Structures are given as C-alpha cells and as structure tokens.
C-alpha cells in the first residue's frame, strides 16, 4: 500500500563533476493545475538513457547524483541547509539546518534583487535545527547560512495572498539526528552522464504528469496537471494561413488538429528539398487535407534534418514529437499503464489498455469511434505508401515521430478502428502519414 505524503515543492541538487572539479546544478520542481498550486505526493526521476531511476517522497526532497569525472576536492563538513517546505510558501514555511559541531551560524535573508531584509547570529549545537520562516511582502527570498567558512543558500518562493505581514525567522526545535535524506547517503545507484535524457514524473493523488529534459544547467520545472483545456496562454496558433486549436494534456501542449501546411503535390511524386513545404492529400483531393490534415514523408516533415525534436514544418516555438514524447502522452492518457511504464518501450499494434480509445475522436471511425477523453481528436486519416498509393482512411490514423532508426525507417504511432491501444512501429521514411506538433517546453 502506498503511503501518502503531501509534497508541494521538490528540490533536487544534482552534483556534476566537470573538468576535474565538483560543482552543482539545481533542479527545482513545483506543480500547478491550470494556475492553482498542486500538492504532489512524490516525484520519480528516470534516466531514460541508462535505465536507472529513483523516487523522491516528502520530506526526502534532495538528491545527489554523480556526473562522470573525478573530483579534486569535496566538502565533507556535513553542514547543510535543507530546502524549505512547503515551497512556494504561504503564510509560513519550515527550514531545517544540520550543524556538525557547535558553533555560531550567521543567517541572512535577502529579497530577489539582493537587498538584505534582516540578518542574525545564532549559537547552535550539533544536530538538526528547525526554523519557521514567515514571508513578508516580497514574492521571493534567499536565505543564506554560514558556519565555519561554509556557506549555503536556498531560494524561497512566496505565493501568499496577504503580503502585509512582518517578515520573520523563528527558532522551533533541535534534534541530534540529521534528516535521513539521499544527500547524506550513498547515491551511487543513480548516476547521470552528459547528454542523458531524464524523465520526471510528478504524482498527485491518482493523477500524474511527465517532463522530459536533458539537464545541463540549473532549471525550474513546473508540472502541469490541467488537461483537456486549451493550452495555457496559447489557445490557438495561426500558421501558414490556417488557425489551429491547442490542447493541454498534463505537461504537454499539442496542436489539436493534424498539421495541414504546404502546397499539395500528387501522390506519385516524391517530396523534395526545394525550400517549399509539400504535402499529400488523400486520393489527391484537397478537401481531404481540410478534414484530416496533410500527409508528409519523414524527410519533408523534418525539413531534411535528422535532429530529433527539431521544429521541422511545425510553427515557431513548436517541434516534432520524439518517440519518448509519444510515450509520455500514452502513459498520461492510459488508465492502467502510467508514464514511464516499460510497456511503452515495446512495439505492437495495440499497446496499453485504453490509451488509443482515449486519443481517438468521437467521429469518422464508424463502429470504432473513441472517447476523445483528453481532447487529442485523433482522426483516421490513412496514409500514402512508398509506391504512391493511398489507403486505410477511416480505419487507421498514423503520425510520425522525429526519431529515426537505421537511417531509412522512423518511429511512428497509430490508432486503429479495431483496437483500444496505441500502435508503435517503424515506417519507411518514404511513406506519407499525418503530423502533429507539440509546444516547446
């Protein structure tokens, strides 16, 4: 049985070693539903490149991960300032400090521009000390603590509606036992290398939201738990003379319709690298593009790049979904197999339990219509094979990913009139199938 915790804000310190020296980047997590803050239960961090994973459960919100390299020196003093919780803070928030040996600790609170709000000196004994911070009118603060030449800082965000209260820092209690966090234990079982792709999964009750990234510098990530609404701040996109609606599906923002950009050419022709976007319309009929969107060969879609996640023929600030981004979508909409489940790594005509049913539109599929539970509106637009023939309209919808395999075949996703799951396989890049775009994170 899963133990339930309340986690509003998770703070991760990832320790990297580059050029022979140890440094740190900070990966900061928060969660919202639309614009309202969400209390999360836990966060799973999966290294999709190496296949390892770890889980943060409140109050275990700090993780040390080794980057390849050999450290020349390391601070082994044990002095530690833990991220406050909750963060963002409301009326008050809790801060813990671990002091290895009794001595004076200099505490300073500044606002985000760096102006000092107040400072104080405390004589603290060895052990864990708990402080209670009351924010004032500022939207954010930095708290710095110095002990025997070692200094650490944390960033405190403030979302409280009443910002007229007096800013203060109160001492609460002391214990001789430090927090049993991963930062104080061996973290050698979770290692990341430069270029590794990480999948972060935030859990809140029965909901989950996923974020993919290749971290290089300090980042702040916000899990979005809103779904089946227009994308926040971008309800429509005007591109190439057409207006597209958008749909928010947890942390991903998709175009709600298949892309229909470019000039139509006949199915017997090959799409060329000529500076003009070219498309196929099913049976060479323009009205089919109006209904189902255009059909594109992989190279044309990519604008003859091989970089997965590239913009390609998508609008500015949007890109072509990678194979991994399709997996996140599948896990987000399936009622049985969540984000990060290894099932999504498999090929097959019908993976998952009901992801396909939930992605299919409620019309055009005949007896196999979907529920369109998340507003994705997947249509059975068929495709064009490598010989220039069209087929499967009304029974199959297929969409490219921007992930190519072996140079001549690329990963794609499909929905089928007879199946409730989602298909995953590879097509010859000369096929012409549908294209969806996802907004840059």
C-alpha positions in Angstrom: 0.0 0.0 0.0 1.4 3.3 -1.0 2.0 5.8 1.9 0.6 9.2 1.1 2.5 12.4 1.7 1.9 16.0 0.8 4.6 17.5 -1.4 4.1 21.0 -2.8 7.6 21.6 -4.0 10.5 19.2 -4.6 14.1 20.5 -4.7 16.9 18.4 -6.3 20.6 19.1 -6.2 22.4 17.2 -8.9 26.2 17.1 -8.3 28.2 17.2 -11.5 31.9 16.8 -11.8 33.4 18.6 -14.8 36.9 19.5 -15.7 38.0 17.6 -12.6 36.1 19.8 -10.1 32.9 19.2 -8.3 30.0 21.7 -9.0 26.3 21.5 -8.6 23.2 22.4 -10.6 19.8 22.8 -9.0 16.7 21.2 -10.5 13.6 22.7 -8.8 10.1 21.3 -9.1 6.7 22.7 -8.4 3.2 21.8 -9.7 0.0 23.6 -10.8 -3.4 22.7 -12.1 -4.0 25.5 -14.6 -2.6 28.2 -12.4 -3.6 26.8 -8.9 -0.8 25.2 -6.9 -1.0 21.4 -6.6 0.2 19.3 -3.7 2.2 16.3 -5.1 2.8 13.0 -3.3 6.1 12.1 -4.9 8.4 12.5 -7.9 10.0 9.7 -9.8 13.2 10.5 -11.7 14.1 8.1 -14.5 17.3 8.1 -16.5 15.9 7.0 -19.9 19.4 6.8 -21.4 20.8 4.4 -18.8 17.7 2.8 -17.5 18.1 3.7 -13.8 15.6 5.5 -11.6 15.0 6.9 -8.1 12.0 8.3 -6.2 11.7 11.4 -4.0 9.0 11.2 -1.3 8.4 14.1 1.1 10.4 15.1 3.1 13.2 13.4 1.0 13.4 16.2 -1.5 17.1 16.4 -2.1 19.1 14.0 -4.3 22.8 14.0 -5.1 23.7 12.4 -8.4 27.2 11.9 -9.7 28.3 13.2 -13.1 31.2 11.4 -14.8 34.6 12.6 -13.7 37.0 12.6 -10.7 36.5 15.2 -8.0 39.6 17.0 -6.9 38.0 18.1 -3.6 34.8 17.7 -1.8 33.1 19.5 1.1 32.8 16.7 3.7 31.9 19.0 6.6 28.3 17.8 6.7 26.9 21.4 7.2 23.6 21.5 5.4 20.7 23.9 4.7 17.7 21.9 3.5 15.1 23.3 1.1 12.2 24.8 2.9 8.8 23.1 2.7 6.3 23.9 1.5 7.8 25.9 -1.3 6.3 28.1 -2.6 5.4 29.2 0.9 2.1 30.5 2.1 1.9 32.2 5.4 4.8 30.2 6.9 7.3 27.7 5.8 9.8 25.3 7.6 13.6 25.3 7.2 16.0 22.7 8.6 19.7 23.1 9.1 22.2 20.4 10.1 25.2 21.6 12.2 28.1 19.1 12.6 29.6 20.8 15.6 28.5 23.5 18.0 29.4 27.0 16.7 28.0 30.3 15.6 25.8 30.3 12.5 25.2 33.6 10.6 21.8 33.7 9.0 20.8 36.3 6.3 17.6 36.8 4.4 17.6 38.9 1.2 15.0 39.6 -1.4 15.4 38.5 -5.0 17.2 41.7 -6.1 19.7 41.1 -3.2 18.6 43.7 -0.7 19.1 42.5 2.9 15.8 42.0 4.8 17.4 41.0 8.1 20.3 39.0 9.5 21.0 37.4 12.8 23.7 35.2 14.5 22.7 32.0 16.4 24.9 29.8 18.6 23.8 26.3 17.6 24.8 22.9 19.0 25.5 19.8 16.9 22.4 18.3 15.3 19.4 19.2 13.2 17.7 22.6 13.9 14.2 23.6 12.7 13.3 27.2 11.9 10.0 28.8 10.9 10.1 31.5 8.3 7.3 34.0 7.8 7.5 35.8 4.4 6.6 39.4 4.1 5.5 41.3 1.0 8.1 40.0 -1.4 7.4 37.3 -4.0 10.7 35.5 -3.2 13.7 35.4 -0.9 17.1 33.9 -0.5 18.1 32.5 2.9 21.9 32.1 3.4 23.6 30.3 6.3 27.3 30.4 7.1 29.1 28.1 9.5 32.9 27.9 9.9 33.6 29.3 6.4 31.0 27.1 4.7 28.0 29.0 3.2 24.8 27.6 1.7 21.7 29.3 0.3 18.2 28.3 -0.6 15.6 30.2 -2.7 12.2 30.6 -1.0 9.2 31.5 -3.2 6.1 33.1 -1.8 2.6 32.9 -3.2 0.6 34.1 -0.2 -2.3 36.5 -0.9 -1.7 38.6 2.3 1.7 40.1 1.8 1.4 42.7 4.5 2.7 40.5 7.4 6.0 41.1 9.0 8.9 39.0 7.7 10.4 36.9 10.5 12.5 33.9 11.3 11.8 31.9 14.5 13.7 29.1 16.1 11.5 26.0 16.7 13.4 23.0 18.0 16.6 20.9 17.9 17.3 17.2 17.5 20.7 15.4 17.5 19.7 13.2 14.5 20.1 14.5 10.9 17.4 14.0 8.2 17.8 10.7 6.5 17.9 12.1 3.0 19.7 10.8 -0.1 22.1 13.7 0.1 23.5 12.1 3.3 23.6 8.6 1.9 25.3 6.8 -1.0 23.8 8.0 -4.2 26.0 5.8 -6.4 23.0 3.8 -7.6 21.7 6.8 -9.7 24.3 8.3 -12.0 23.8 10.6 -15.0 26.2 11.3 -17.8 26.4 14.4 -20.0 23.6 14.1 -22.6 21.4 11.7 -20.6 17.7 12.2 -21.0 15.8 12.3 -17.8 12.0 11.7 -17.3 10.5 13.4 -14.3 7.1 12.1 -13.2 5.0 14.0 -10.7 2.2 12.2 -8.8 -0.8 13.9 -7.2 -3.5 11.5 -5.9 -4.5 9.4 -8.9 -3.0 11.9 -11.5 0.5 12.0 -12.9 2.4 14.4 -15.2 5.6 13.9 -17.0 8.5 16.1 -18.1 11.4 15.1 -20.4 14.7 17.0 -20.4 18.4 16.7 -20.8 19.7 18.9 -17.9 22.8 21.0 -18.4 22.3 23.9 -16.1 20.0 24.8 -13.1 16.4 24.5 -14.1 13.0 25.1 -12.6 10.3 22.7 -13.7 6.6 23.1 -13.3 4.4 20.0 -13.5 1.0 20.9 -15.1 -2.0 18.8 -14.0 -4.6 20.5 -16.1 -5.9 18.5 -19.1 -8.5 18.7 -21.9 -8.4 22.5 -22.0 -6.8 24.9 -24.5 -3.1 25.3 -23.8 -2.4 28.0 -21.2 -1.5 31.2 -22.9 -1.8 29.7 -26.4 -5.4 28.7 -27.2 -4.9 29.0 -30.9 -1.9 29.1 -33.3 -2.1 30.9 -36.7 0.4 29.3 -39.1 0.7 29.2 -42.9 -2.7 30.8 -43.4 -4.6 28.4 -41.1 -5.8 28.6 -37.5 -5.1 25.6 -35.2 -6.6 24.9 -31.8 -4.4 23.7 -29.0 -5.0 21.1 -26.3 -3.3 20.8 -22.9 -2.7 17.2 -21.8 -1.0 17.5 -18.5 2.5 18.7 -19.1 2.3 18.5 -22.9 0.7 21.1 -25.2 -0.3 19.7 -28.6 -1.9 21.1 -31.7 -5.5 19.7 -31.6 -5.6 19.2 -35.3 -3.2 17.4 -37.7 -0.8 19.8 -39.5 -2.1 21.0 -42.9 0.8 23.2 -44.2 2.3 23.5 -47.6 1.4 23.0 -51.3 -0.3 19.8 -52.5 1.6 17.5 -54.9 0.3 14.3 -56.4 0.9 11.0 -54.6 3.1 9.6 -57.3 5.7 12.4 -56.7 8.4 12.5 -54.1 8.5 15.5 -51.8 11.7 17.5 -52.5 14.2 19.6 -50.6 13.3 22.7 -52.6 12.6 25.3 -49.9 8.8 24.8 -50.2 6.7 22.7 -47.8 4.9 20.0 -49.9 2.1 17.8 -48.7 -0.1 14.9 -50.0 -3.8 15.0 -49.7 -5.5 11.6 -49.5 -6.6 10.4 -53.0 -5.1 13.7 -54.3 -8.2 15.5 -53.1 -7.6 18.9 -51.3 -10.8 18.6 -49.2 -9.3 15.5 -47.5 -6.5 17.7 -46.3 -9.0 20.2 -44.9 -10.6 17.3 -42.9 -7.6 15.1 -42.0 -4.6 17.3 -42.5 -1.7 16.8 -44.9 0.3 13.6 -45.3 4.1 14.0 -45.2 7.2 12.0 -45.9 9.6 11.9 -43.0 12.3 14.0 -44.6 9.9 16.6 -45.7 8.4 16.8 -42.2 11.9 17.2 -40.7 12.9 19.7 -43.4 15.7 17.3 -44.2 17.2 17.4 -40.7 18.0 14.3 -38.7 17.9 16.1 -35.3 15.0 14.5 -33.3 12.8 17.1 -31.7 13.5 19.7 -34.4 11.0 22.3 -35.5 10.7 20.9 -39.0 7.5 22.0 -40.6 5.9 23.0 -37.3 5.2 26.6 -36.3 7.8 28.6 -34.4 8.1 27.6 -30.7 6.7 24.2 -31.6 8.5 21.0 -32.6 8.0 17.5 -33.9 7.4 15.0 -31.1 10.1 12.5 -30.3 9.5 8.8 -29.7 9.9 9.5 -26.0 7.4 12.3 -26.0 4.8 10.0 -27.6 5.5 7.5 -24.7 4.8 10.3 -22.2 1.5 11.1 -23.9 0.5 7.4 -24.0 1.2 6.9 -20.3 -0.7 10.1 -19.4 -3.9 9.1 -21.1 -4.0 5.3 -20.3 -6.0 4.3 -17.3 -3.9 1.2 -16.5 -0.3 1.8 -17.6 1.2 5.1 -16.4 4.0 7.4 -17.6 7.4 5.6 -17.6 5.9 2.1 -17.7 8.2 -0.2 -19.6 5.3 -1.4 -21.7 5.5 1.8 -23.8 9.0 0.8 -24.9 7.5 -2.2 -26.8 6.4 -2.3 -30.4 3.0 -3.6 -31.3 -0.4 -2.8 -32.9 -2.2 -2.2 -29.6 -0.1 -1.3 -26.6 -1.6 -0.3 -23.3 -5.2 -0.7 -22.1 -7.3 2.2 -23.4 -4.8 4.9 -24.5 -5.9 4.6 -28.1 -9.6 4.7 -27.2 -9.0 7.9 -25.2 -7.0 9.5 -28.0 -9.4 8.7 -30.9 -12.0 11.3 -31.9 -15.7 10.6 -31.4 -16.4 10.6 -35.1 -15.1 9.4 -38.5 -14.1 6.0 -37.0 -17.5 4.3 -37.6 -18.0 1.4 -35.2 -14.6 2.1 -33.7 -15.0 5.7 -32.5 -13.1 6.8 -29.5 -14.0 8.7 -26.3 -11.6 11.6 -27.0 -11.3 11.8 -23.3 -8.3 14.2 -23.4 -9.3 16.3 -26.4 -6.5 14.9 -28.7 -9.0 14.3 -31.5 -7.1 11.6 -33.3 -8.5 11.0 -36.8 -8.3 8.0 -39.2 -6.5 9.9 -41.9 -4.9 6.9 -43.6 -1.6 7.3 -45.4 0.4 7.1 -48.6 2.8 4.1 -49.2 6.2 4.3 -50.8 4.7 3.4 -54.2 2.4 6.5 -54.1 -0.8 4.6 -53.3 -3.3 5.8 -50.6 -5.1 3.6 -48.2 -6.7 2.9 -44.7 -8.6 6.2 -44.4 -11.5 5.7 -42.0 -9.7 2.8 -40.2 -6.2 3.9 -39.3 -4.6 7.1 -38.3 -0.7 7.3 -38.2 1.7 10.0 -37.0 5.4 10.3 -37.4 7.8 10.8 -34.5 11.1 12.7 -35.2 13.1 9.7 -34.1 14.8 7.9 -37.0 16.1 4.3 -36.8 18.8 3.0 -39.1 18.6 6.0 -41.5 15.7 4.7 -43.7 12.9 4.0 -41.2 11.5 6.1 -38.5 9.3 5.6 -35.4 5.6 6.3 -35.7 2.3 6.0 -33.7 -1.0 4.6 -35.0 -4.6 4.4 -33.9 -6.8 1.5 -35.3 -10.5 1.2 -35.7 -10.5 -2.2 -34.0 -8.1 -1.6 -31.1 -8.2 0.3 -27.8 -4.4 0.6 -27.5 -1.8 2.6 -29.5 0.4 1.1 -32.2 4.2 1.7 -32.3 6.5 0.6 -35.0 8.7 1.9 -37.8 7.8 3.0 -41.4 10.0 3.6 -44.4 10.7 7.3 -44.4 9.2 7.5 -47.9 5.7 6.8 -46.5 3.3 9.8 -46.2 1.4 10.0 -42.9 0.0 12.6 -40.6 2.0 15.1 -38.4 1.2 16.6 -35.0 3.3 19.3 -33.3 4.0 19.7 -29.6 4.9 23.0 -28.0 8.5 23.6 -26.8 8.8 23.2 -23.0 
